[in-house]
């Protein structure tokens, strides 16, 4: 299988955005008529790190030098250049595919864009981060799909690409791809029937390097989407008052435009809402759909940190929930099924500067796994602790729970 064709499309954008240790502020502009060839750098020292190296040096004593240029190959197919200005004494070379010696050619470049004679130095990068993560990657069955876990102790950006076998095309095809800096990676890829299927996963980085592929036949655990026509309002006096005619049933009406659930302003934390799900389920996960649009995506009263509570009692207690509690905590006959945080904008931008890709991510809905040890329930309470904006209220468009009926 030719894995290379599955490289993340966004790598092209990321590679184009990679810069040196200092921005190129007109390095290629000829700003001198002095065509004298500059002397090369000297007293070179190398400090290797995972996937790269810091190369320090002394510059020749010349006011005509503009920058130092490093040229090198990070793998068999990719050439890179890194520049460091006259005001720096270090150039960073990174993105190397393996832990082995690599040659880096250094040049000083004058203000007239004249290059010095080359100086070649050998770097020995430590194990690249993507290869360091790969041995820890595991695939396991999960409700409606598979779970992916891995460890990224250096907290460097890596990509996880999940594939599955498509019987129609008779090939492995990408099902999910994401970049993360998380130290512990744990998420699910869902939407599969409970029949055996070949799954695969590999690790990549922003330079296009890829690991070998872990492949494994797995049978996803059965789950079903709950029948929202069976949902019903649970009217508790301890829940948040609602406003703007955004009534609770809009939270499960299947519509992502129009109205949703919206609390009144100034009500006490947590902002909570309760409802019945028709019958007893062991929850597997739930998907939330936040309010989108330039004004709302990662802003305003969209939930950021929240908890899901449940009870299997036919007479749920009308009791105020705490703003925060440990998973498994019991308040009356309500059990904390899990504490969750809506993920940051996948673009890496600040929430206040989220872009169209972030909005598309939110529009698709974000899935949250319910811990397997959570008890079966027939009533749910969503309790919001914080929101993305500086608002004393919370709103949500839709919630879709999944699970196994009992």
Residue pairs with C-beta under 8 A, 6 or more apart in sequence:
1 171
1 172
1 213
3 202
3 210
3 213
4 210
6 161
6 163
6 172
6 174
7 204
7 208
7 210
8 159
8 161
8 177
8 179
8 204
10 179
11 159
11 204
11 206
11 207
11 208
14 206
15 206
15 207
15 208
18 95
18 206
18 207
20 82
20 83
20 84
20 91
20 92
21 82
21 84
21 88
21 90
21 91
21 92
22 83
22 84
22 85
22 87
22 88
24 83
25 85
27 66
27 67
27 83
27 85
27 109
28 113
29 113
30 111
30 112
30 113
31 66
31 111
31 112
32 64
32 110
32 111
32 112
33 112
34 64
34 110
34 111
34 112
35 112
35 114
36 64
36 110
36 114
37 110
37 114
37 115
37 116
37 117
38 60
38 62
38 64
38 65
38 108
38 109
38 110
38 114
38 115
38 116
39 60
39 62
39 108
39 116
40 60
40 106
40 107
40 108
40 116
40 117
40 118
40 119
41 57
41 58
41 59
41 60
41 68
41 106
41 108
41 119
42 57
42 58
42 60
43 57
43 58
44 55
44 56
44 57
44 106
44 119
44 121
45 55
45 56
45 57
46 53
46 54
46 55
46 56
46 121
46 122
46 123
46 124
47 53
47 54
47 55
47 56
48 123
48 124
48 125
48 126
49 94
49 125
49 126
50 125
50 126
50 127
50 128
50 129
50 132
50 154
50 156
51 94
51 95
51 96
51 125
51 126
51 127
51 128
51 129
51 130
51 205
52 92
52 93
52 94
52 95
52 96
52 123
52 125
53 92
53 93
53 94
53 104
53 123
53 124
53 125
54 90
54 91
54 92
55 70
55 90
55 91
55 92
55 93
55 104
55 106
55 121
55 123
56 89
56 90
57 68
57 89
57 90
57 91
57 106
58 89
59 65
59 68
59 86
59 89
59 108
60 108
62 110
64 110
64 111
64 112
65 86
65 108
65 109
65 110
65 111
66 85
66 86
66 109
66 110
66 111
66 113
67 83
67 84
67 85
67 86
67 108
67 109
68 83
68 84
68 86
68 88
68 91
68 106
68 107
68 108
68 109
69 81
69 82
69 83
69 106
69 107
69 108
69 109
69 115
70 81
70 82
70 83
70 84
70 91
70 93
70 104
70 105
70 106
71 79
71 80
71 81
71 104
71 105
71 107
72 79
72 80
72 82
72 93
72 102
72 103
72 104
72 105
72 123
73 79
73 80
73 102
74 80
74 94
74 95
74 96
74 97
74 102
74 207
74 209
75 96
75 97
75 98
75 207
75 208
75 209
78 95
78 207
78 208
80 93
80 95
80 207
82 91
82 92
82 93
83 91
84 90
84 91
84 92
91 106
93 104
93 123
94 125
94 207
95 205
95 206
95 207
95 209
96 102
96 123
96 125
96 128
97 128
97 207
97 209
98 125
98 128
98 131
99 124
99 125
99 126
99 127
99 128
99 131
100 124
100 125
101 122
101 123
101 124
102 122
102 123
102 124
102 125
103 120
103 121
103 122
104 120
104 121
104 122
104 123
105 118
105 119
105 120
106 118
106 119
106 120
106 121
107 115
107 116
107 117
107 118
107 119
108 115
108 116
109 115
109 116
128 205
128 209
129 152
129 154
129 156
129 158
129 205
130 158
130 159
130 203
130 204
130 205
130 209
130 210
130 211
131 203
131 211
132 153
132 154
133 150
133 151
133 152
133 158
133 203
134 202
134 203
134 211
134 212
134 214
136 149
136 150
136 151
137 148
137 149
137 150
137 160
137 201
137 203
137 214
138 148
138 149
138 150
139 146
139 147
139 148
139 199
139 201
139 214
139 216
139 218
140 146
140 147
140 149
140 218
141 147
141 218
141 219
141 220
141 221
142 188
142 190
142 220
142 221
142 284
142 369
143 188
143 190
143 220
143 221
143 222
143 223
143 284
143 285
143 402
143 403
143 404
144 188
144 190
144 191
144 192
144 220
144 221
144 222
144 223
144 284
144 285
144 402
145 188
145 189
145 190
145 191
145 192
145 220
146 162
146 188
146 189
146 192
146 199
146 218
146 220
147 186
147 187
147 188
147 369
148 160
148 162
148 185
148 186
148 187
148 188
148 189
148 201
149 184
149 185
149 186
150 160
150 185
150 203
151 183
151 184
151 185
152 158
152 180
152 181
152 182
152 183
152 184
152 185
153 183
155 181
155 182
155 183
156 181
157 179
157 180
157 181
157 205
157 206
158 179
158 180
158 181
158 203
158 204
158 205
159 177
159 178
159 179
159 180
159 203
159 204
159 205
159 206
160 176
160 177
160 178
160 180
160 185
160 201
160 203
161 174
161 176
161 177
161 201
161 202
161 203
161 204
161 210
162 174
162 175
162 176
162 177
162 189
162 199
162 200
162 201
163 172
163 173
163 174
163 175
163 199
163 200
163 201
163 213
164 172
164 173
164 175
164 192
164 197
164 198
164 199
164 200
165 171
165 172
165 173
165 197
165 198
165 199
166 172
166 173
172 198
172 200
172 213
172 215
175 189
176 189
178 187
178 346
179 206
179 346
187 369
188 285
188 367
188 369
190 220
190 223
190 285
190 367
190 402
192 220
193 220
194 219
194 220
194 221
194 222
195 219
195 220
196 217
196 218
196 219
197 217
197 218
197 219
197 220
198 215
198 216
198 217
199 215
199 216
199 217
199 218
200 213
200 214
200 215
200 216
201 213
201 214
202 210
202 211
202 212
202 213
202 214
203 210
203 211
204 210
204 211
221 284
222 404
223 284
223 285
223 402
223 403
223 404
224 402
224 403
224 404
224 405
225 400
225 401
225 402
226 277
226 278
226 281
226 400
226 401
226 402
226 403
227 278
228 252
228 253
228 254
228 400
230 277
230 278
230 279
231 249
231 252
231 275
231 276
231 277
231 278
232 275
232 276
232 278
233 248
233 249
233 275
233 276
234 274
234 275
234 276
234 316
234 379
234 381
235 274
236 274
236 316
236 318
236 381
237 318
238 272
238 318
238 319
238 320
238 321
239 272
239 273
239 274
239 381
240 263
240 264
240 267
240 270
240 271
240 272
240 273
240 394
241 263
241 264
241 267
242 248
242 261
242 262
242 263
242 264
242 273
243 262
243 263
243 264
243 265
243 393
244 259
244 262
245 259
246 259
246 260
246 261
246 262
246 395
247 259
247 261
248 261
248 273
248 275
250 258
250 259
250 260
250 261
250 397
251 260
251 261
251 273
251 275
251 396
251 397
251 398
251 399
252 275
252 398
252 399
252 400
253 398
254 398
255 397
255 398
256 289
256 363
256 397
256 398
260 291
260 395
260 396
260 397
260 398
261 273
261 395
261 396
262 301
262 393
262 394
262 395
263 271
263 273
263 301
263 393
263 394
263 395
264 393
265 391
265 392
265 393
266 392
266 393
267 392
267 393
269 323
269 384
269 385
270 306
270 307
270 321
270 322
270 323
270 383
270 384
270 385
271 303
271 383
271 384
271 387
271 393
271 394
272 321
272 381
272 382
272 383
272 384
273 381
273 382
274 316
274 379
274 380
274 381
274 382
275 379
275 380
276 378
276 379
276 380
277 377
277 378
277 379
277 380
277 401
278 378
279 378
279 405
279 406
280 312
280 376
280 377
280 378
280 405
280 406
281 376
281 377
281 378
281 401
281 403
281 404
281 405
281 406
282 374
282 375
282 376
282 403
282 404
282 406
283 308
283 310
283 337
283 370
283 374
283 376
283 377
283 401
283 402
283 403
284 369
284 370
284 402
284 403
284 404
285 367
285 368
285 369
285 370
285 401
285 402
285 403
286 308
286 367
286 368
286 370
286 399
286 400
286 401
286 402
287 365
287 366
287 367
287 368
287 399
287 400
287 401
287 402
288 303
288 342
288 365
288 366
288 368
288 396
288 398
288 399
289 362
289 363
289 365
289 396
289 397
289 398
289 399
289 400
290 296
290 297
290 302
290 303
290 342
290 362
290 366
290 396
290 397
291 297
291 300
291 301
291 302
291 395
291 396
291 397
292 359
292 362
292 363
293 359
296 302
297 354
297 358
297 359
297 362
298 345
298 351
298 352
298 354
298 358
298 362
298 388
299 351
299 352
299 354
299 388
299 389
300 387
300 388
300 389
300 391
300 395
301 387
301 388
301 389
301 391
301 393
301 394
301 395
302 342
302 387
302 388
302 389
302 394
302 395
302 396
303 342
303 382
303 384
303 386
303 387
303 388
303 394
303 396
304 341
304 342
304 385
304 386
304 387
304 388
305 339
305 340
305 341
305 342
305 384
305 385
305 386
306 339
306 340
306 341
306 342
306 382
306 383
306 384
306 385
307 321
307 324
307 325
307 336
307 337
307 338
307 339
307 340
307 382
307 383
307 385
308 336
308 337
308 338
308 340
308 368
308 370
308 380
308 381
308 382
308 383
309 321
309 331
309 334
309 335
309 336
309 337
309 380
309 381
309 382
309 383
310 334
310 335
310 337
310 374
310 375
310 377
310 378
310 379
310 380
310 381
311 317
311 333
311 334
311 335
311 377
311 378
311 379
312 375
312 376
312 377
312 378
312 379
313 333
313 379
315 333
316 333
316 334
316 379
317 331
317 332
317 333
317 334
319 331
319 332
319 334
321 331
321 334
321 381
321 383
322 329
322 331
323 383
323 385
324 339
324 385
325 331
325 336
325 339
326 336
326 339
327 336
327 337
327 338
327 339
327 371
328 335
328 336
328 373
328 374
329 335
329 336
330 336
334 381
335 374
335 375
335 377
337 370
337 371
337 374
337 375
337 377
338 368
338 369
338 370
338 371
338 374
340 368
342 366
342 388
343 366
344 351
345 351
345 354
345 355
345 358
345 361
346 357
346 358
346 361
347 354
347 355
347 357
347 358
349 355
349 358
351 388
365 398
365 400
370 403
376 406
380 401
382 396
382 399
384 394
387 393
387 394
